[in-house]
Amino acid sequence: MNASFNIMRTGKRYTLTNYGEVWRFEVMEIFDNSDFKIKMIDTLEEQLLSELIAYGKGNDFKFDEL
């Protein structure tokens, strides 16, 4: 399944592949500006989803629900 960011829900887990890197995260909070506070599943680090895609979307861009 290749999902769109607009279907993301708080408490759900997702995987994002971009430029050869794979991140697994849980959505912690959804902001009015269409950004999301996320927590990495592997490291428990919190950050914004916009930080992961700040440099654009590569040819391998893929976003799926876990």
C-alpha positions in Angstrom: 0.0 0.0 0.0 1.4 3.4 -1.0 -0.4 5.8 1.3 -0.8 9.5 1.4 0.1 11.7 4.4 -3.5 12.9 4.7 -4.6 9.5 6.0 -2.2 9.5 8.9 -3.7 9.1 12.4 -2.4 9.6 15.9 -1.2 6.4 17.5 -0.7 4.6 14.2 2.7 3.3 13.0 4.2 3.9 9.5 7.3 3.3 7.5 8.9 5.8 5.2 11.5 5.1 2.6 13.3 8.0 0.9 16.8 8.4 -0.7 17.7 4.8 0.4 16.9 5.3 4.1 14.0 3.6 5.9 12.3 5.1 9.0 9.7 3.5 11.1 7.7 5.8 13.3 4.5 6.4 15.3 2.4 9.6 14.9 2.2 11.4 18.3 0.4 14.6 17.3 -1.1 16.2 14.2 -0.7 19.9 13.7 -3.0 22.3 11.8 -0.2 23.1 9.3 -0.4 19.5 8.0 2.8 18.5 9.9 3.1 15.7 12.3 5.1 15.1 15.5 6.5 11.6 15.2 8.4 9.2 17.4 10.9 6.8 15.8 10.1 3.2 16.8 13.8 2.1 16.9 15.3 5.1 18.7 12.3 6.7 20.5 13.6 10.0 19.2 10.8 12.6 18.6 10.8 15.0 15.6 8.6 16.5 12.9 7.7 14.5 9.8 8.7 17.6 7.7 12.3 17.1 8.9 12.4 13.7 7.2 11.3 15.0 3.9 13.0 18.4 4.1 15.3 17.6 1.1 12.5 16.4 -1.2 11.2 13.0 -2.3 13.7 10.6 -4.0 12.9 8.1 -6.8 12.5 5.4 -4.1 10.0 7.4 -2.0 7.5 5.1 -0.4 5.1 5.6 2.6 3.1 2.7 4.1 1.2 1.9 7.3 2.7 -0.8 9.4 
